[in-house]
Amino acid sequence: MKVLIIEDEILAAEKLEGLLISLDPSVEIMGKLQSVLESINWFHANPNPDLIFLDIQLDDGICFEIFDAVKIKTPVIFTTAYDSYAIRAFQVNSVDYLLKPIEKESLAKALEKYRLLFDKGASNNQSLDELSTQLVKSYKTRFFIKIGNHFHSIPVDNIDCFYTIERAVFCNTNNGRKYDLDYSLDQIQKLVDPEKFFRINRNYLIHINAIQDIYNYSSSRLGIKINKIDHLDLIVSREKVGEFKKWLDR
């Protein structure tokens, strides 16, 4: 079995390699990569391995950027110190999702799952759907934010909305504070609980508890007022109105 390891911590990559070989001496490590850019370049120049072990947070970005740049059909076992990305991981070829530090027993179970799914010709799409339904959905609960030389951990439930201004992304909290974030709005939408947050238009993602008023903005659109924000463009886009009403009426 040919394996590629993408991990920005050298010691973690070496430990994983040792565990893999101890569990299956036939494993061939095709490479150990450390960044998004290095991985993209590698896939352009090399054949796909049989299995990829992929750390989610790399030196130069989030690993999902690799899938945006390169079409990868290889099964992936994600390795990470955080569980916030579990749902998104199962949207891109994921077989399993291992939390660091990786234990030999959990790695052995992940390899067995891979063999059951792929060595016996199981339907990839069906198997991944079954796996994702077995996973307890875990959404991001806090954002770790740098402010100058200081850091804050902001609970997601304290955030009234996320929004973009000139390609920068911000969040407003229920105490009226504003913070900039190192995520795109598309990324945040996938990380937070859709039961609590709704994308009313291209620029705004709002928390249900922040809504103070909903009014007719036009014959086919709705306007929204939320805590401590009086922006004129808090408008539910025409194509979102039906879905927004269903979201509220649950």
Secondary structure, 3 states (H helix, E strand, C coil): CEEEEECCCHHHHHHHHHHHHHHCCCCEEEEEECCHHHHHHHHHHCCCCCEEEEECEECCEECHHHHHHCCCCCCEEEEECCCCCHHHHCCCCEEEEEECCCCHHHHHHHHHHHHHHHHCCCCHHHHHHHHHHHCCCCCCCEEEEEECCEEEEEEHHHEEEEEEECCEEEEEECCCCEEEECCCHHHHHHHCCCCCEEECCCCEEEEHHHEEEEEECCCCCEEEEECCECCCCCEECHHHHHHHHHHHCC
